[in-house]
């Protein structure tokens, strides 16, 4: 019978696992990452043959910048000129052959959007979250400068209701003071604990400075299960 590992040994084992994921992720994302298609409706999505990791967040949260940072590209994801304009699921393939896909979901919380546009967004996102069997995890991005807003809480509720496990990722962490960032992180973590579908680990990132990108990239690879 093998002996139980000590807390120190377990911690060292976990650290090595994370380091291995980070190495593999760096190598994988330095290879093939291609835009596949934009799907205005679920019927246009590719066949559900590989795992998918989705990205969601309010308009102007820095989703395109984070996707570019994770994939190591300069402009694989392009920000819409008008926030809230993009109302499609943008699909990217990773690996050759394709090992998993990244799904860029349309931003939410945009101001001055017609009711029909908002309803179309809700329908597309809800249907995708509920019906996509290969969706392994969703990354919900939150602007560090503002913390969780009511529209973010609505998204968290939707994710809870659809039983989609999600990570919360604070973006633009370089834009605020360290003390303010600590306060936002603490408050966000406190709220996360109240949501059953929220992954307990909070990610703090800056696409511009590269902060937390390696760790998030490794987390994406782990969530994809490849």
C-alpha positions in Angstrom: 0.0 0.0 0.0 1.4 3.4 -1.0 1.7 6.0 1.7 -0.3 9.2 1.8 1.6 12.2 0.5 2.3 15.0 2.9 0.8 18.5 2.3 4.2 19.7 1.2 4.6 16.8 -1.3 1.1 17.4 -2.6 1.9 21.1 -3.1 5.1 20.3 -4.9 3.2 17.8 -7.1 0.6 20.4 -8.0 3.3 23.0 -8.8 5.0 20.5 -11.1 1.7 19.7 -12.8 1.0 23.4 -13.4 4.6 24.0 -14.7 4.1 21.1 -17.1 0.8 22.5 -18.3 2.4 25.9 -18.8 5.2 24.4 -20.9 2.8 22.4 -23.0 0.5 25.3 -23.4 3.3 27.6 -24.6 4.4 25.1 -27.2 0.9 24.4 -28.4 -0.1 28.1 -28.8 3.1 28.8 -30.7 1.8 26.4 -33.3 -1.4 26.5 -35.3 -4.2 28.8 -34.0 -6.6 29.8 -36.8 -9.9 31.6 -37.1 -12.5 29.2 -38.4 -15.8 30.9 -38.7 -18.4 33.3 -37.2 -21.7 31.8 -36.3 -24.8 34.1 -36.0 -26.9 31.0 -35.1 -26.1 27.6 -33.6 -26.8 25.8 -36.9 -23.6 27.4 -38.3 -21.3 26.0 -35.6 -18.8 23.3 -36.5 -19.5 19.7 -35.6 -18.9 19.2 -31.9 -15.9 16.9 -32.3 -13.4 18.6 -29.9 -13.6 20.4 -26.6 -14.5 24.1 -26.5 -13.4 26.9 -24.1 -15.6 30.0 -24.4 -14.8 33.6 -23.5 -17.4 36.1 -22.4 -17.5 39.6 -20.9 -18.9 43.1 -21.1 -18.1 45.2 -24.1 -14.7 46.9 -23.7 -13.6 44.4 -21.1 -10.5 43.6 -23.2 -11.6 40.2 -24.5 -9.9 40.6 -27.9 -6.6 41.7 -26.3 -6.7 38.8 -23.9 -7.4 36.3 -26.7 -4.5 37.7 -28.6 -2.2 37.5 -25.6 -3.2 33.9 -24.8 -2.7 32.7 -28.4 0.5 34.8 -28.8 -0.9 36.6 -31.8 -1.1 40.3 -32.5 -4.6 40.4 -34.1 -6.2 37.0 -34.3 -9.2 38.5 -32.5 -10.2 42.0 -33.6 -12.1 44.4 -31.4 -15.3 45.7 -32.8 -15.2 49.4 -33.7 -18.6 49.8 -32.1 -19.0 48.0 -28.8 -21.9 45.5 -28.9 -21.8 45.4 -32.7 -20.5 41.9 -33.0 -23.4 39.5 -32.3 -21.9 36.2 -33.4 -19.9 33.4 -31.9 -16.3 33.6 -33.3 -14.6 30.2 -33.4 -10.8 29.6 -33.4 -9.1 26.3 -33.7 -6.0 25.3 -31.8 -3.5 22.5 -32.8 -2.8 20.6 -35.9 -4.8 18.4 -36.1 -7.4 20.5 -34.1 -7.2 19.6 -30.4 -9.8 22.1 -29.1 -11.5 25.4 -30.0 -11.8 28.8 -28.4 -15.2 30.5 -28.7 -15.3 34.3 -28.5 -18.9 35.1 -27.4 -20.5 38.5 -28.2 -20.0 41.1 -25.5 -22.8 42.1 -23.2 -23.9 45.1 -21.3 -23.5 47.6 -24.1 -25.3 50.8 -23.9 -28.0 52.1 -26.3 -28.5 48.7 -27.9 -32.0 48.1 -29.4 -34.2 45.6 -27.4 -34.2 43.3 -30.4 -30.3 43.1 -30.4 -30.3 42.4 -26.7 -32.9 39.6 -27.1 -31.0 38.1 -30.0 -27.8 38.1 -27.9 -29.6 36.4 -25.0 -31.1 33.8 -27.2 -27.8 32.9 -29.0 -25.8 32.8 -25.7 -28.4 30.8 -23.7 -28.9 28.3 -26.5 -25.1 27.8 -26.9 -24.5 27.4 -23.2 -27.4 25.0 -22.7 -26.9 22.9 -25.8 -23.2 22.7 -26.6 -22.1 19.3 -25.1 -18.4 19.9 -25.9 -18.2 23.2 -23.9 -15.7 22.4 -21.1 -15.4 25.8 -19.5 -16.3 29.4 -19.9 -13.9 32.3 -19.0 -15.9 35.3 -17.8 -13.8 38.5 -18.1 -14.2 41.4 -15.6 -12.5 44.8 -15.9 -10.3 45.2 -12.8 -11.0 48.9 -12.8 -14.7 48.4 -12.2 -15.1 45.0 -10.6 -18.4 43.0 -10.9 -21.3 45.0 -12.3 -25.0 44.0 -12.3 -24.7 42.8 -15.9 -21.8 40.5 -14.8 -23.9 39.2 -12.0 -26.7 38.5 -14.5 -24.2 36.5 -16.6 -23.0 34.6 -13.6 -26.6 33.7 -12.9 -27.1 32.5 -16.4 -24.0 30.4 -16.2 -25.2 28.9 -12.9 -28.6 28.1 -14.3 -27.1 26.4 -17.4 -24.7 24.5 -15.1 -21.7 25.7 -17.1 -18.5 25.8 -15.1 -16.7 29.1 -15.4 -13.5 30.9 -14.4 -13.6 34.6 -13.5 -10.7 36.6 -15.1 -9.8 40.1 -14.0 -8.5 42.1 -17.0 -6.5 45.3 -17.3 -4.8 44.8 -13.9 -2.0 47.1 -14.9 -4.5 50.0 -15.1 -5.1 50.4 -11.3 -3.0 50.7 -8.2 -2.0 47.5 -6.4 -4.0 48.3 -3.3 -7.1 48.9 -5.4 -6.5 45.7 -7.3 -6.2 43.7 -4.1 -9.6 45.2 -2.9 -11.3 44.3 -6.2 -9.8 40.8 -6.2 -11.0 40.2 -2.6 -14.5 41.4 -3.3 -14.7 39.4 -6.5 -13.5 36.2 -4.8 -16.1 36.7 -2.0 -18.9 36.9 -4.6 -17.5 33.9 -6.6 -17.8 31.7 -3.5 -21.6 32.2 -3.6 -22.0 30.8 -7.1 -22.0 27.0 -7.5 -20.7 27.0 -11.1 -17.8 29.4 -10.4 -14.4 27.8 -10.3 -12.7 28.8 -7.0 -9.5 30.2 -8.5 -9.5 33.9 -9.5 -7.2 34.9 -12.4 -5.7 38.4 -12.5 -4.3 39.4 -15.9 -2.9 42.2 -18.0 -2.8 41.5 -21.7 -0.6 44.6 -22.2 2.0 43.6 -19.6 1.7 39.8 -19.9 0.6 39.5 -16.2 -1.1 36.2 -15.5 -1.1 35.1 -19.2 1.1 32.1 -18.8 -1.0 30.8 -15.9 -4.3 31.4 -17.7 -3.0 29.7 -20.9 -2.1 26.7 -18.8 -5.6 26.7 -17.2 -7.2 26.8 -20.7 -5.1 23.8 -21.7 -6.1 21.9 -18.5 -9.8 22.8 -19.0 -9.6 21.6 -22.6 -8.3 18.2 -21.2 -5.7 17.7 -23.9 
